[in-house]
Amino acid sequence: MKTKLPKVLHPLAGRPLLSWAASLARRVGASRICAVVSSKTNAVGLAAAAELSAEAVMVQNPPQGTGDAVKCAQDAFAGFEGNVITLYADVPLIRAQTIERVFAAIEDGADIAVLGFEATDPGAYGRLVLSEDGSLEKITEAKDASSAELAIRLCNSGVLAAGSSLLFSLLGEITNDNANGEYYLTDIVGLAKQRDLRIVVVTADEDEVMGVNSQAELAIAENLFQTQVREKWMQNGVRLRAPETVFASWDTQIEPDCVIEPYVVFGPGVHLGAGTHVHSFSHLEGVMAKGDASIGPFARLRQGTNIAAEAKIGNFVETKNAEIGHGTKISHLSYIGDTNIGTQVNIGAGTITCNYDGVSKHITTIGAGAFIGSNTSLVAPITIGAGALVGSGSVITCNVPQNALSIARARQRDINDGATRFRNRKNKDA
């Protein structure tokens, strides 16, 4: 990846590649999940322990191939009599349905199930050589393949499944008698054939099993994910005016009848209720919006923003940890942080909640029906009562009672000919 960040910690749609593999295992109902890493103390090992648990992380030291890696997980599966599948933290796009089909093949009588794919350009992929009855005869690496085998387009993804006892029994027989001196997981296919066991191939789309080994491939995987999500949204009744300009996170949820204009980015933790309209050039992260809300353009909504139905968040508005009530309008040029706003409140342009005193954050509460005039600073902690009206340009430092009119600004003073005298003095000094 040519970066300090380890490959499997690079994010895809806002989530590390490692987490995609762990999530896939959970989605198919895995009762035990084990991560094999090169060290528990490096960044990957620590991330795996945080994702699973320290006890579910096994160390392969030194790395000696894929077969050795899976064998390192044997202790984690002690006493386990179910089926085991091998997944890879740099293969993020495999669907749960595909893994379920691999397990189903075992349940249907296969001893081993291998996940394969038809490659557009087989290149350096290992080839899956089938016997006449359609079972897997062997897996041949490209460098060892005959010309006839190189013509095969059915390739190995690396993912395979078998019963726990069988898998670790076969792993105990593999050797490292090869040019690289490594233990290959694929060698168990030949060993299984010697036992006259049945090995089947389950196929997936090539895009689904693509591996990420470079920044370019990470970008390809990101594009594949984004395309899939956009198509799913539109099939479910979401209107995307320029789909290729809208970007989702792994967990973005958008309900039908939403309209998403061009150049909108969703960070993790966004859920938009039906009928919400997000205008162009907005960025949302950690946002929950009820139906028929209006957001943007050029809005930045941060973690902890909850928007009630029919509320409006306009252009150049930033929010964070904000509860925004039904029908409330924050139309433009405002910062609303650590704030609870009631229903039908109007926040004038340039309003700022001053929530940080340099040490701690403080809460601003604004009651239902209040009106905050333009260019107002609300110095938290503070409460603006329901129905209160705050005059434009005010700096409010004390609580405002319900239905009160509050103005906190210096009285205007006009000095006759003052501007003329000021300019004359400046010109004389120059």
N, C-alpha and C positions, 0 to 999 in steps of 0.2 A: 504493500500500500504506500510505501515511501513516506511514512509518517511515524511519529513517536507512538501514536495510538495503535495498540494491537488490532489486527484485522477484525476479529470477531466482536470487538467493542465499537466498531464503526456503526453509526446509526443508519437504519433504513426506515423511512417514514417516522422518524422520531423515536425509534426503539433500537437498542443494540442488536446486532445479528445474533448474538448468544441468546438473547431473550426470545427471539423468534423461534429458535429450536425448542427451548424450554416450554414456551407457550403451546407449540404444536403437540408436544408430549402430553401436556395437561388436557388439551382439547380432545384428544382421543382416549382420555380416561386412564392414563398410565398410573399404576399404583406405586411404582418405584421409578425414580429418575436419577440417573447418575451422570455426572460430567467428568470426563477424563481430561486433565490438563497437564502441562509440563511442570508446573509448580503451584502450590497453594498460596504462595506469598507474592506472586507477581500479580499484575493488574487483572489478568484473565481469571486466575484462581480465586482472587478476592471477589471478583464480580460473580463468578459461578457460585461461590458460597453464599453471597447475598441473594442470588436468584433462587437457589435451592436451599441448601444448608451445608455447613462445613462437613457434616458426615456423608453428604451425597457427592462429595468431590474426591476423586481419586487421582493420584499423581503417576504419570508415566515418566520415569527417569532411569535411563535416558530414553528419548523417543526412539522406538525401533519398529515403526510401521503401524498400519491400521489394525492388523491382527493382534499385535501386542497391546495396542491401546484398548481394544475391546476386552482383552483378557484382564487388563488392570481393573476392570469393573466387576470382576467375578465375586469378590468379597461383598460387594453391595447387593448382590443378588443371591446371597446364601439363603437357602431354604425357600427360594422362590420357584414355583413350579409352572408359572405362566409363560407366555411368549415374550420374547425380547426383540426389539428393533433397534438398529443403529441409525442415528441421525447425525448430521454435521452442522456445526454452528455457522458455517459459511454457505449454507444452502437454505436460504430463508423463505422461499416462496412455495414450498410444498403444502398442498391443501390437506386438511384433516380427512376429507373423503378418500384421498389417495392412500393415506396410511391405513385407513379402515379397510380398504380393498386388499392391501398387503396382508393384514391380519386375517381377513376373511379367507384368503388362499390357504393359510395354515389350518384354519378351522375346517376347510373343505378337504383336507387330507394331504396337503403338501407338507413335506418335512422342512423345506426351506423355501422362502419366497424372496425373489430378488426384484428390485424395482429398476426397470429399464426404460429407455426412451429411443425414439427414432430421431437420429441426429441429422440435421441438414448437412453438416460437414463433420463426419465422424472423427477426422483428424487423429489426435492422440488418445481418444477415449478407448477404454477396454471394450472389446467386442463380446456380445453375448451369442454364443454358438449353440443353436438349438438342435436337438435330435429329431428324428422323423416323427415321433409322437408329440412334438411340441414342447417337451420338457427341456430344461437347460442342461446342455452337455458339458460346457466349460466356459470360463471367462478367459479370454486371451488378451493380454496387453498388446497395444498397437505395435510396439517394438519387436514383439515376438510373433506377430501374426503372419500367416502366409498371405499371398496375394488374394486368394479366395476369401480368406477371413477379413482382410482389409476392405473388401467390397461390402461387407455386412454393415448395415446402418443401425441395427439394433445395438444400443450401447449401454454400458453399466453406469448407474448413478452413484453406486457405492452404498446405497441403502438396502439392507436385507433384514429378514426376520426369521426366527426359528424358535423352537422351544428352548427354554433356558438350559436344561440339562444337556440337550443335544449340542447347542451352540458352544458351550464351554468345554464339552467333551472333544469336539472337533478342533477347537482352538488349542487344546492341549497336544494335538498331534502335528500342528503345522511347524515347519522349520524355516530357518532363514538362509537356506541354501540357494541364494540367488545373487545377482551381480551387486545389489545394494546391501546385502546382508541384513534384510529386514523381514519381519513377519507380516505377510499379507493376509488381510481378511478374505480376499477372494480365493485363497487356497483351500478354504473349507469346502468349496464346490467340488473340487477334484476328490477330496477325502470323502465327501458324502456319496459321490458316485461309486467309490470303491466299496461302500457299505450298501450299495444298491438302493439308496434313498431317492425319493422323488423331489426334484427341484423345479419350481415353476417361475416364470417371469410375469410380473405385473407391469403394465406400461403406464407412463405418464407423459404429458406434454413436455417437450424439450424446455420451454421457458420455465416450467414449474420446478425443474430440478437443476437449473443453472447454478453454478458455483460462483462465488464472489472472490476473486483473487487480485483485483486491481481497482483503482479508483474508477476506471472506465467501466468495468463490470458492475461496480456498485451503482453507478449512474444508470446503467441499463436495467438493473434490478429495480431501482427506484421508479424508473419510467414504466416498467411492466406493472408494478403495484399500483401506481397512480392511475394508469389506464384502466385497470380492472375496477378500481373503486369508482371512478367517474362513470363507467358504463353501468355499474350496479346502481348508483344513485339515480341516473337517468331512467333506467328501467323501472325504478320504484317511484317515479313521479317528481324528481327534483329537476329544476330547470337550470342548466348551465349554459350561459350565453357563449362562452368561449372555453370549453372544457379543458383544453390543453394548458390554460393559464391558471387553473385552480389546483391547489395542492393540499392533500389530506395528510393527517397522521394516521398511525396504525389503528387508533380507536375512535376516529371521528364518526359521529352519528348525525345524520341529517334526515329529517322526516319529510314525507311527501309535501308537495306544494311550496317548498322553499325555493327561493330564487337566489342564485349565487352569480354575481356579476364577475367580469374578468379580473384577474390578478388579485385573487384572495388566497391567503395562506392560513391553514388551520394547524396550530400546534396541538400537542396532546391534550386530551380531556375536554373536547368540545362536543356539545349535544345541542342541536338546534331543533326546536319544536316546529310543527307544521305551519307553513305560511310565513316563516321568517325570511326577511329579505336582507341579504348582505351585499352592500354596494362595493364598487371597485376599490382596490388598493387597501384592503383592510387585513389586519392580522389578529387572529383570535387564538387564545390558549387558555385552557382551564375555564371555559365559559359554558354556562347553562342558560339557554334562552327559551322562554315559553313561546307559544304560537303568536304569529303576526307581529313580531318585533321587527324593527328596522335598525340596521347597523351600517354606519359608514356614510359616504366613502371616507377613505383615509382614517379609519378608526383603529386604535390599538387597544384591544381588550385583553387584560392579563388575568393570571390565576385568581380564582375566587370570585369572578364576576357572575352574578346571577340576575338575569333580566326577566321581569314578568311580562305577561302578554301585553301587546300593543304599546310597549315602551319604545322610545326612539333614542338611539345613540348616534349623533351626527358626525360631521366631518371634523377631523383633527381633535377627537376626544380620546383621552386615555383613561382607562379604569383599572382598578386593582382591588381585590377583596371588597367588592361593592355589591350591595343588595339594592336593586333598582325596581321600584314598585310599578304596578299596573298603570299604563298610560303616562308615565313620567317621561319628560323630554329633556335631554341634554344635547342640544342641537349642534353646538360647535365650540371648538377652542377651549376645552375645559379638561382639568385633571380631577378625577373623583377617586380617591383612595381611602380604604378603611372606613367605608361610609354605608349607612343604612338610610335609604330614601323611601318614603312612603308613596302612596298612590297619587297620581295626577299632580306631581310636582313639576315646576318649570325651573330649569337651571339656566341662567343667562350666560351669554358668551363670555369666555375669559374667567369663569368661576374656578377657583382652586380650593380644594380642601387641604389645608396645611397639616398633614397628619404626622409629621416627623419632627421632633424637637432636637435632633442630633444624637439622642440616646435611645428613645423609645417611640413606638408608634401609638397613635391615639385615634379614637373613634369620633366621627361626625355623624349625628343623627338628625335627619330632616323629616318633619312630620308631613302627613298627607295634605295636599293642597297648598303647600307653601310656594312662595315665589321668590327666587333669588336673583337679584338684579345683576346685570352684566358687570364684569371686572370686579367681582367680590372675592375676598379671601376669608375663608372660614377657618379659624385657628382652633384646632382640636386640642383637648376634648371639648366638644360643644354640642348643644342640642338646639335646633331651630324648631319651635313649636308648630303644630298643625295650623295651616291657614296664615302663617306669618308672612310678612313681606319685608324683604331686605333691600334697601336702596342701592342703586348702582354705585360701584366704586368704594364700597364699604370694606373695612377690615373688622370682622366681627370676632371678638375675643370672649364674650360672655354669652350665656344662654339667652335665647330670645323666646318670650312667652308666646302661647298660642294667640293667633290673630293680631299680634303686635306689628307695628311698623318700626323697623330698626334702621337707623342711618348712623354710620360711624365713619365720618370723613371730615376734613377741615372745611370750615366755612369759606366760600368763595370770596375773594377780595379783588375788586377792580380798581386799578390806579390810573386815573386819567392821564393820558399822554405818557404813561410809563414805558411803553414799548419804544416810543420815539426817543425818550431820554436814554434808554438802555442802549439802543443802536448808536446814538451819537457818542456816548461814552466809549463804546467798543471801538468805533472808528477812530476816535481821538487817540486811544491807547495804541492802536495799530500804527 
